[in-house]
Amino acid sequence: MADDTAAAREPHRHDTRAALLFGGVYGAVLASSMVAALSQHGHTSQSSRRYDAAWLLVTAFASALAHGYAHYIAERGAHRRGDVLRTLAEEWPLVVAVLPTVLILAGAGWGWWPASGVEYAAFVLNIALLFVLGLVTARWSRRPWAVAVLIGAVDALLGVIVVVANALIK
């Protein structure tokens, strides 16, 4: 019974490494999925790439807020003032994971590079990000290099699935 009261006073804190992996994987898959969906109709103008970048950022913040809020309301027990803000702030890895893709899209929108075909660079970037997240997280867990590379490859496979689905749907 004493454990229940102590648990009620101490809010659940997510492990930073787990939050990085979850948020990073979720953000990279979200970014790839959004790029695939937004570039489906072949709009490749600079203005459409700026639009895509803005929508990706809005979607990332909305997803982070929804996920953080879901964690907050799912936790049983008493909450202290400010717990909701702390819970929402823990979702920062998801938003950070989409920022490289936002930069690629925004850069194409600002004319830094061609707006046409930039989605392929975004796909490659996100697949590489997924691989690195899996590899680093596995090494943090002291898994052998061979296993870590395998875990990274499985994570990267999530991005490949999005690319393949995009090709099949088009």
Secondary structure, DSSP 8 states (H G I E B T S, - for coil): -HHHHHHHHS-----HHHHHHHHHHHHHHHHHHHHHHHTTT---SHHHHHHHHHHHHHHHHHHHHHHHHHHHHHS-S---TTHHHHHHHTTHHHHHHHHHHHHHHHHHHTTSS-STTHHHHHHHHHHHHHHHHHHHHHHHTT--HHHHHHHHHHHHHHHHHHHHHHHHH-
